[in-house]
Every structure is written in structure tokens, then in C-alpha cells.
């Protein structure tokens, strides 16, 4: 799993113009994610990804951040796509791309932004050979459910 997440992170960071900095990636359980989700967003239950900008400078191409991915949420979502290990890995890759895109300034709360962000996710994942995991084209009217961007104090 680590080589895949490293490859995804390196690809997305380069594609978004980040040339330096540090990105920490953690994969946690639903229990741990629930605690983080409540602490940093005030919302109960697990979410799929949380992204924390620690001290980035987009104009300078520097990202210092942390992205936390929930393995249990990925497994549950992957079950709707066939339940394979490959589907769960692709789902975690999607969460990582989503978190990095939030850190790069993308947002998905308004319908137009939602489409832009998720089309970018699909594009990046296709370039990595993982296909359009989210498939924004079939999800244009949906909102971003369970995804959150947070800032650490």
C-alpha cells in the first residue's frame, strides 16, 4: 500500500506545482477518524479524508501538510465497487488525491467547484492507471459527503 500512496502523492504534488515541503500520510481506522473528525470539524462519525495545511505556500510551490485517510471507510465504499482489494486501494488513492487537491486550493462545496474538483481527481487517477475512481461524470449532482478539509491550530 505504501508504494501506491507514495506514487499517488508524488504524481499529484508535481501535477499541482508543489516542488518542496513535507507531506505526512496516515491511514487510520474508523474509530480514530471519528475522533479526529469530531475534534477538527465538530461532526460525528468517520469521514474518508482529512487534510491539514501545516504551513504551505502555494505560490512558492511548497506544501507542508498532513493527510489522514480512513481504511474502514475505503473498504466500505470499495464493497459497492466489487469489494476487491484493488477497489479498496483505488479508493484510498482517491482519498489521497482529494486531500491534496483541497490543500492545493480546490473546493467542492458549490456545484461548479464540485464538478471541477472531481473531474481533476478522475484525470489524475486515470494518468496513474487507476481509472476514474470517483467518476465525476456520473456524480455531477451529488455533493461531497464525508469529506472535510481542516486546519490544525
ZIPE-V742217 format. One record per helix or strand of 3 or more residues. SS is the DSSP state (helix for helix, strand for strand). FROM is the first residue (numbers start at 1). TO is the last residue. If there is no record, write none. Layout:
ss: <SS/SS>
from: <FROM/FROM>
to: <TO/TO>
This chain:
ss: <helix/strand/helix/strand/helix/strand/helix/helix/helix/helix/strand>
from: <2/20/30/49/58/62/71/85/111/136/147>
to: <15/28/41/53/60/70/79/103/127/138/150>
